[in-house]
Amino acid sequence: STHRGTLFPYTTLFRSDNDTINGKKNGIWSLLLNDQNGMAMYYYNAKNAADDWLISPGINLKGGKTYYVKFKLRCVQATYPERIEVKYGNATKVAAMTGEILTPTEISNTTFQEYTQTLKPLSDGVYYIGFHAISDAFRIALYVDDISVGADGKSSPI
């Protein structure tokens, strides 16, 4: 059967434990819930550099249309910066994450910074957004929150 994907526009505020967390290798992605104010957190590995993915549920998108992907990022301590890239693809497998949303970026801010990036798929289909933690070993934590995908630059989490 064909996966239909979630309804568009897509938003997650990490307010429940139903959001997809897909840790792959060295550290761990987890969901933090604190009085209904949740976020995703990548927790470091002391010996190995990060190579772990947080992957969204599938989202139905139209080919050739520009979408705006918003999200917030922060680290714990500026002296232990984190690094992340954001990609998209047509499957939850790492090899399918071929489209670029955010190039590898160092995160040294300790309060959330919002990013608005564009995504323009080539064809209609179900797409997944992957947040790839690529920090050096022995950092502290990387936080992701308020992810939304909308058809206009002003869309925001609901």
URJO-V652453 format. One record per residue. N is the residue number from 1. PSI is psi as a letter, one per 40 degrees, with the letter a starting at -180 (none if undefined). OMEGA is omega in whole degrees, -180 to 180 (* if undefined). Layout:
BEGIN
((N/PSI/OMEGA) (N/PSI/OMEGA))
END
This chain:
BEGIN
((1/i/-178) (2/h/177) (3/h/-175) (4/d/-179) (5/i/179) (6/i/179) (7/i/179) (8/i/-2) (9/i/-178) (10/h/176) (11/h/166) (12/h/176) (13/e/-178) (14/f/-180) (15/e/178) (16/i/-180) (17/f/180) (18/e/-179) (19/i/-175) (20/h/175) (21/h/-174) (22/g/177) (23/h/-173) (24/d/-166) (25/c/-163) (26/d/178) (27/a/180) (28/h/170) (29/h/176) (30/i/179) (31/h/177) (32/h/176) (33/h/-180) (34/h/-179) (35/f/179) (36/e/176) (37/g/-173) (38/i/175) (39/i/174) (40/i/-179) (41/h/170) (42/h/-180) (43/h/-171) (44/i/170) (45/h/-175) (46/d/-174) (47/d/-173) (48/i/174) (49/i/-180) (50/i/173) (51/g/-172) (52/i/-172) (53/h/167) (54/h/-172) (55/h/-178) (56/i/167) (57/i/178) (58/i/-179) (59/h/178) (60/h/180) (61/i/179) (62/h/178) (63/i/177) (64/e/-180) (65/i/178) (66/h/177) (67/i/179) (68/h/180) (69/h/179) (70/i/177) (71/i/178) (72/i/-178) (73/i/171) (74/i/174) (75/a/-178) (76/d/-174) (77/h/-176) (78/d/-180) (79/e/174) (80/g/-176) (81/i/178) (82/i/178) (83/i/-178) (84/i/167) (85/i/180) (86/h/-177) (87/i/174) (88/i/179) (89/i/-175) (90/e/176) (91/i/-180) (92/e/178) (93/i/-179) (94/d/-179) (95/d/-180) (96/e/-177) (97/g/-173) (98/e/179) (99/i/-176) (100/h/175) (101/d/178) (102/h/178) (103/i/179) (104/h/-172) (105/h/176) (106/h/-180) (107/h/178) (108/e/179) (109/h/-178) (110/e/169) (111/i/-176) (112/h/172) (113/h/-179) (114/h/176) (115/i/172) (116/h/-178) (117/i/179) (118/i/178) (119/h/-180) (120/g/-178) (121/i/-179) (122/d/-177) (123/i/176) (124/i/176) (125/a/176) (126/h/-178) (127/i/-179) (128/i/178) (129/h/-178) (130/h/174) (131/h/-172) (132/h/175) (133/h/-178) (134/f/-179) (135/i/173) (136/i/176) (137/i/174) (138/f/169) (139/a/-177) (140/c/-178) (141/i/177) (142/h/-178) (143/i/176) (144/h/180) (145/i/172) (146/f/178) (147/h/175) (148/i/175) (149/h/-178) (150/i/-177) (151/e/176) (152/i/-176) (153/e/-177) (154/e/-179) (155/i/-178) (156/i/179) (157/i/-180) (158/none/*))
END
